[in-house]
Amino acid sequence: MPHAARGELVAVVPDRDTFFVADSVDLQTAESLALLAKQQLEAGERIITAQPFVLREGRWQVYEPPEAIRSIFSNVALQFRAHNWADFKSALEKDLANRGEDIFVASITIREEPGIEIHHSMAVWSKGVDTILPVVDRVYFYDDDANATRVAVWAHVARVISTVLRCFAISRWGRTHITPSRELRKLSRLQLLLRIQ
């Protein structure tokens, strides 16, 4: 940096070759770290993370951005998650194909809603389809190809299917051991479902 920081040093390491640093007192410059991380993501090589870090007591720690700039960091972090999952999804699909297993690997989609600064991640779970789900904010349930019937937050989906792994959940909805109507009714009774607008 060209001058001594007035606040703490905040940094992002979006890929293996890049290290961006800013002064925490200058919120505009600190916010630019998220935008720079997004640019590196779009360049798409050796991606690591959009997680910001702060230098405290001689070591780098996870940085919680102030509310004024939190949403942009959160949104860029979601884009990194989706990118990393897409790479994993591709490898997983090849592995499943080599083993002759017909299992759908869901994608992470980032959804933006008008008037809401913080975006959310979503995945689709279709009736009768064996599915590997990434951990997302919301799961959209489909009874057919056209219309989502319900949407539920991840924690509640995981609680109902009771098949949570550290990174993803594998289960069957509408096949052998889960009856969709029963499970959806259970979610409804717990008031865990949100209406799709």
N, C-alpha and C positions, 0 to 999 in steps of 0.2 A: 504494500500500500504506500502511496506517496507521502502520507503524513501519519502521525501517531493516532490511534483510535481513541475517541472520546468515551466510547462505551466498550462493549465486549466484541470480540471478533466472532463473526458468524460466517459459516462456510457451508457449501454444498460440494459434493464429489459425484457429479452425475455419471461420469464414466471413468475408465482407468487412466485416461490421459489428461483429465481436467480437474482443477481445484479452483473454485471461485470463493472469494472472501469479501466481507463487507463489515462496516461498523454498525453495531446494533442500534446506535442512537439515530442514525440516518435511516428512517423507515423506508424511504423511497429507494435507496440503494439496497437495503436488505430485501425489499420486495423484488428487486431486479434479479436476485439470486434464483428465485423460482422461475422467472422468465428465461434466464440463461440455461437453467436445467432443462426446461422444456425444449429449447433450441437444440441442446445436445441430444435429447431423446429423439427428436425428429431426424437428427443426423444418423442415429441408429446404430452406433458401433460401440461395443464393449460397455453397455449400459450397466450402471450400478444402482443408484438411488437418488431420489429427490429429497430425502430426509435432510433437513438442515441440522447443523451441529454448532455448538458454541464452545469457545475455549474458556474453561473455568478451572481455577486452581491447578493450572498447568496441564490439563488434559481435556480432550474433546468429549463433550457430552451432548446428548440429544437436546435440541433447542426447540422450545415451544414458542412459536411466533406470537407476537401480541395480536389481539383480536383484529386490529385494523388491517393486518396483512395475512391473517390465518387462512382465509378461504382460498387465496391463490396458491399457497403452499399445499393445502389439502387437495385441491383440484389437480395440480401437477403430480402429486404423489399417486393419485388414482390412475393417472395416465401411465406412470411407471409400472404400477401393479398390473395393469391390463397388458402392457407390452411384455413384461416378464412372464405373465401367465400364457400369453400367445406363444412364446418360445417353448414353454414347458408343454403346452397343449399339443404342439406339432410333434414333439418327441414322443409324447404319450400315445398319440394316435398311431404313430408308426409302430410302437411297441405292441399296442393292442392288435393291430393288423397282422403283425408277424406271429402273434399267438392265436390268431383266428377268433378273437373276441369281438363281438359286435356291440360295442358300448359307445354311446355318444359322449363326447367331451365338450361341455358347454363353454362358451366364450364369456369373457367379461366385457360388458358394454358400459360405457360411461354415459349417464343420462343427465341432461341439463334441463332444468325446469324454469320457465319464465318467472322472474322476480325472486329467485332463490340463488344466492351467491355460491353456496357449496353444492357441488355436484354429488351424485351417488352412483355406485356401481350396481350392476344388475346381471342376472343370468336367467336363462329360460329352462324350465323343466316341463317337458311334454308328457302327457298321459301315455302310458304304455311303452315308454322308451327308457331303457337302462341308461343311466346318466352319471357322469362324474361331474360334480359341481365344484367350482372354485368358491372360496369364501368371498361373499359379496354382501353389499348392504341389503339388497332385496332380491327375492326370487319370484319370478313371474310364472305362474302355473297356466299351462295351456291344455284344454281338452281337445282342441283341433288345431289345424294349421293357421287359422285366421284370428281367433279371439282368445285373449288371456282372460281366464275366469277369476283368478285371484292373484294377489301379490302379498307376500309376507316378508317380514324382516328376517335376516339370517338366523339370529339367535333363536327365534321361535320355530323356524323350520328345523334347525338342528335338534331342538328339544323334542319335537314330535317324531322325527325319524330315528332319533337315538343312535345315529351311526356317524358320529363326528370323528374325523381324523384331524391331525394337526394342520394339514394344508388343504384338504378337500374331503368331501363326503361322497361315498359311493352307496347308492341304494336303488331300489326299484319302486317306482310309483305306478300303480295300476297293473302290476304283473303278478308276482307270487305272494309276497309277504306284506304288502301295503295296499289296502283298498282305498282309492283316492277319496271317495265320498266320505268314508269314515274319518280319514285323516283331516280332510278339509273341515268337516263338522267339528272335530276336536279343536282345530285352530280357531274356528268361529266362536266356539263356546268360551275359549280363553280370551276372546276379543283381540286376537293377534293379527287379524287380517285387515288390510287397508283396501278401500275401494279403488278400483282402477278408474281414473277420470276419463 
